[in-house]
């Protein structure tokens, strides 16, 4: 069945490329054209490098400790790192040492592009982080007997329903990787339920807990408050990775709370920074004084009630100055975002009911006492009022959140032990 599927899949891509070719040629410098014709010539790739792929920002952050550990374990092997989205590429350029890693846009899954890319890179192993499974690429790697390993895999309820609906097709595609290392037993059970053999699917934990991270000391905290024009006595609510209509809900709650707690500032970090102008409009409609992070450099003494964090790569440190946090994509039916980011700073973590992308993490955080799931805007208002009225309770909750972040490490070493089995005779620089 996989041969028939591959033929039909390649045919569909051929038709798509032929139909869009004039548009791609017209926009010579478009990202799509770069992905159709990736810059592979004259790339100093050593013999059989390790190829790692991450979809976007979240997956890239998850992959960073894997990259670092692989470099330590296999110092003589080159690493090729591919990224799908433009925002992800921007983060990768900041976070990855380009002297040690070859960074490329992920090629389109068009058969000609994939074949050329695989031939040029010729990896010893392909490591896929979390999602973004491209059937054409995976199939061609499999045919060349290049091991394909999915790490930090997760299956959301929505994705699982799709797999169940197209069970035979999902089994064909997902059975192609040599090994699937999943975040939880539930993720493992979902893959096995569509027909994957148990020996191909392992539950090893979430490598997000093993991210290379350092706490925010008093000096860095003061630096961030200075950069953001925040007086030292201000209470700060950081709402990260928000989606529409969450900002409208958060601004409404903030305005109600601000009457009770005037020394109180809201920082909103939208998941898509291009929505910053719309959020600023919402602030104006509610009569709130609002500024954008990207413009604070020109307004060193400007004061505000709401700050829009319209920059990339700063949220993970800004969480460190929060009194209370809210993680977005959870009041809106998105599936939530990484709860670990605020938790490891010892910050109370609030989130909505739509948290299925991080279901196990949310359950553990609630059980530990470091997080609270709010069912709607009224519940969120009530919890915020309670925590702002009782700083001691907020502090205790934050300490439990930090303990949660520290107690769940270890997945990275389990992942590395499995990768080692597929590295052949390349040898380790250190015993894993």
LINHU-V552726 format. One record per pair of residues at least 12 apart in sequence whose ideal C-beta (glycine too) atoms are under 8 Angstrom apart, sorted by the first residue. I is the first residue (numbers start at 0). J is the second residue. Records with the same first field share a line. If there is no record, write none. Layout:
I->J ; J
This chain:
0->167 ; 171
1->138 ; 171 ; 175
4->134 ; 168 ; 171 ; 172
5->134 ; 135 ; 138
8->134 ; 135
9->110 ; 135
12->107 ; 108 ; 109 ; 110 ; 135
13->109 ; 110
15->109
16->35 ; 109
23->35
30->85 ; 104
31->107
33->104
34->104 ; 105 ; 106 ; 107 ; 112
35->106 ; 107 ; 109 ; 112
36->112
37->103 ; 104 ; 106 ; 112 ; 116
38->103
39->103 ; 115 ; 116 ; 119 ; 120
42->101 ; 103 ; 119
43->77 ; 101
44->77 ; 79 ; 101 ; 119 ; 120 ; 121
45->75 ; 76 ; 77
46->121
47->76 ; 121 ; 122 ; 123
48->76 ; 77 ; 78 ; 79 ; 101 ; 120 ; 121 ; 122 ; 123
49->69 ; 73 ; 76 ; 77 ; 78 ; 79 ; 122 ; 123 ; 124 ; 126
50->78 ; 79 ; 81 ; 120 ; 122 ; 124 ; 125 ; 126
51->65 ; 66 ; 69 ; 78 ; 79 ; 80 ; 81 ; 126 ; 128
52->80 ; 81 ; 82 ; 83 ; 105 ; 125 ; 126 ; 127 ; 128 ; 131
53->80 ; 81 ; 82 ; 83 ; 87 ; 91 ; 128 ; 129 ; 131
54->82 ; 83 ; 84 ; 87 ; 128 ; 129 ; 130 ; 131
55->82 ; 83 ; 84 ; 86 ; 87
56->84 ; 86 ; 87 ; 90 ; 311
57->129 ; 336 ; 337
58->87 ; 128 ; 129 ; 130 ; 131 ; 151
59->82 ; 87 ; 90 ; 91 ; 94 ; 128
60->90 ; 94 ; 207 ; 210 ; 315 ; 337
61->128 ; 129 ; 151 ; 206 ; 207 ; 210
62->80 ; 128
63->94 ; 95 ; 210 ; 211
64->206 ; 209 ; 210 ; 211 ; 411
65->126 ; 128 ; 150 ; 206 ; 411 ; 414 ; 415
66->78 ; 80 ; 95 ; 100
67->211
68->411 ; 415
69->415 ; 418
70->99
71->428 ; 429
72->415 ; 419 ; 427 ; 428 ; 429 ; 431
73->422 ; 425 ; 426 ; 427 ; 428
74->428
76->123 ; 425
77->100 ; 101
78->99 ; 100 ; 101
79->100 ; 101 ; 103 ; 120 ; 122
80->95 ; 100 ; 101 ; 102 ; 103
81->102 ; 103 ; 104 ; 105 ; 106
82->102 ; 103 ; 104 ; 105
83->104 ; 105 ; 131
86->311
88->102 ; 104
89->311 ; 312
90->311 ; 312
93->311 ; 312
94->312
105->131 ; 133
106->136
108->133 ; 134 ; 135 ; 136
109->135
110->135 ; 139
113->133 ; 135 ; 136 ; 139
114->139
116->136
117->136 ; 139 ; 140 ; 143 ; 145
122->140 ; 145
123->145 ; 146 ; 422 ; 423 ; 425
124->145 ; 146 ; 147 ; 148 ; 418 ; 421 ; 422
125->140 ; 145 ; 146 ; 147 ; 148
126->148 ; 150 ; 418
127->147 ; 148 ; 149 ; 150 ; 176
128->150 ; 151
129->150 ; 151 ; 152 ; 153
130->153
132->149 ; 172 ; 173
134->172 ; 175
137->172 ; 175 ; 176
138->175
141->175 ; 176 ; 177
146->177 ; 178 ; 421
147->175 ; 176 ; 177 ; 178
148->176 ; 177 ; 178 ; 179 ; 180 ; 417 ; 418 ; 421
149->176 ; 178 ; 179 ; 180
150->180 ; 206 ; 414 ; 418
151->180 ; 182 ; 205 ; 206 ; 207 ; 410 ; 414
152->179 ; 180 ; 181 ; 182 ; 186 ; 190
153->181 ; 182 ; 183 ; 186 ; 356
154->181 ; 186 ; 189 ; 190
155->334 ; 355 ; 356
156->355
157->334 ; 355
159->189
162->189 ; 193
163->192 ; 193
166->193 ; 194
169->193
170->193 ; 194 ; 195
173->190 ; 193 ; 195
174->194 ; 195 ; 199
176->199
177->199 ; 421
178->199 ; 200 ; 201 ; 417 ; 421
179->195 ; 199 ; 200 ; 201
180->201 ; 203 ; 413 ; 414 ; 417
181->200 ; 201 ; 202 ; 203
182->202 ; 203 ; 204 ; 205 ; 359 ; 410
183->202 ; 204 ; 205 ; 359
184->202
185->358 ; 359
186->202
187->200 ; 201 ; 202
201->417
203->410 ; 413 ; 414 ; 417
204->407 ; 409 ; 410 ; 413
205->359 ; 360 ; 407 ; 410
206->410 ; 411 ; 414
207->337 ; 339 ; 360
208->339 ; 404 ; 407 ; 408 ; 409 ; 410
209->408 ; 409 ; 410 ; 411 ; 412
210->339
212->343
214->319 ; 343 ; 344
215->316 ; 319 ; 320 ; 344
219->316 ; 319
220->319 ; 320
223->316 ; 317 ; 319 ; 320
224->320
226->295
227->266 ; 292 ; 295 ; 306 ; 317 ; 320
228->295 ; 298 ; 299 ; 300 ; 301 ; 302 ; 303
229->264 ; 320
232->262
233->262 ; 263 ; 264
234->260 ; 262 ; 263 ; 264 ; 322 ; 387
235->264 ; 265 ; 266 ; 320 ; 321 ; 322 ; 323
236->253 ; 263 ; 264 ; 265 ; 266 ; 321 ; 322 ; 323 ; 324 ; 325 ; 383
237->266 ; 268 ; 314 ; 317 ; 318 ; 320 ; 321 ; 323 ; 324 ; 325 ; 341 ; 346
238->265 ; 266 ; 267 ; 268 ; 324 ; 325 ; 327
239->268 ; 314 ; 317 ; 318 ; 324 ; 325 ; 326 ; 327 ; 336 ; 340 ; 341
240->268 ; 269 ; 270 ; 314 ; 326 ; 327 ; 328 ; 336 ; 337
241->267 ; 268 ; 269 ; 270 ; 327 ; 328
242->269 ; 270 ; 327 ; 328 ; 331 ; 333
243->274 ; 277 ; 331
244->331
245->327 ; 328 ; 330 ; 331
246->267 ; 269 ; 274 ; 278 ; 281
247->281
248->330 ; 376 ; 379
249->265 ; 267 ; 325
250->265 ; 267 ; 281 ; 282 ; 285 ; 287 ; 305
251->285 ; 376
252->376 ; 379 ; 380 ; 383
253->265 ; 287 ; 304 ; 305
254->285 ; 286 ; 287
255->380
256->380 ; 383 ; 384 ; 387
257->304
259->384 ; 387
260->387
263->387
264->303 ; 304 ; 305 ; 306
265->304 ; 305 ; 306
266->305 ; 306 ; 307 ; 308 ; 317 ; 321
267->305 ; 306 ; 307 ; 308
268->307 ; 308 ; 313 ; 314 ; 317
269->307 ; 308 ; 309 ; 327
270->327 ; 328 ; 336
272->309 ; 310 ; 311
275->291 ; 293 ; 307 ; 309
278->307
279->291 ; 307
282->304 ; 305
287->304 ; 305
288->302 ; 303 ; 304 ; 305
289->303 ; 304 ; 305 ; 306 ; 307
290->303 ; 305 ; 306 ; 307
291->306 ; 307 ; 309
292->306 ; 307 ; 308 ; 309 ; 310 ; 313
293->309 ; 310
314->340
315->340
318->340 ; 341 ; 344 ; 346
319->344 ; 346
321->341 ; 344 ; 346
322->346 ; 387 ; 390 ; 393
323->346 ; 347 ; 349 ; 383 ; 386 ; 387 ; 393
324->341 ; 346 ; 347 ; 348 ; 349
325->348 ; 349 ; 350 ; 379
326->338 ; 340 ; 341 ; 348 ; 349 ; 350
328->353 ; 356
329->350 ; 351 ; 352 ; 353 ; 354
330->351 ; 352 ; 353 ; 373 ; 375 ; 376 ; 379
331->351 ; 353
332->353
333->353 ; 356
334->353 ; 354 ; 355 ; 356 ; 357
335->350 ; 351 ; 353 ; 354 ; 355 ; 356 ; 357 ; 361
336->356 ; 357
337->357
338->350 ; 354 ; 357 ; 360 ; 361 ; 364 ; 370
339->360 ; 404
341->400
342->364 ; 369 ; 370 ; 400 ; 401 ; 403 ; 404
343->400 ; 401 ; 404 ; 405
344->397 ; 401
345->397 ; 398 ; 400 ; 401
346->397 ; 400
347->369 ; 370 ; 371 ; 386 ; 393 ; 396 ; 397 ; 400
348->364 ; 369 ; 370 ; 371 ; 400
349->370 ; 371 ; 373 ; 379 ; 382 ; 383
350->370 ; 371 ; 372 ; 373
351->372 ; 373 ; 374 ; 375 ; 379
352->372 ; 373 ; 374
354->372
363->403 ; 407
364->400 ; 403
367->399 ; 400 ; 402 ; 403 ; 406
368->395 ; 396 ; 399
369->396 ; 397 ; 398 ; 399 ; 400 ; 401 ; 402 ; 403
370->400 ; 403
371->396
412->431
415->431
416->431
419->431
